[in-house]
Amino acid sequence: MKYEELTEKVIEWANDKGIFEKSTPIKQLAKTQEELDETLVALKRLRSIHLERENSQQTLLPFNAEEEEVNALFEAKDGIGDMLVTIIILAEMLGFDTVECLEAAYNVIKNRTGKMVNGLFVKDQ
């Protein structure tokens, strides 16, 4: 399914659930933060699994390590999707289209210069 079709379905779902009637942009952003925090937990668990694998003296990890990795990856994917859902709803509440928001952000960053510091891009002043 294409992004635009999914966006329409998300908006329809949110409308059916009464989110537009009973919520606010600030509450929706708080929901985004909740989903972000859950995704962070999944990514930290994934990193821990990878570090354990790298530091393992054994050639085999505990029997459930691969299953834990698959679960952590699924939770990260689900979390990213959940964040997109909350962002789509937030944008709709504000009368924005998420593709236009992304385009506006890209137009700001496309010529930005900076450098990588501790794994993060830091823009030049």
ABEGO torsion letter per residue (X at the ends): XBAAAAAAAAAAAAAAAGAAAABBAAAAAAAAAAAAAAAAAAAAAAAAAAAAAAABABABBBAAAAAAAAAAAAAAAAAAAAAAAAAAAAAAAAGBBAAAAAAAAAAAAAABBEBBBGGBBBBBX
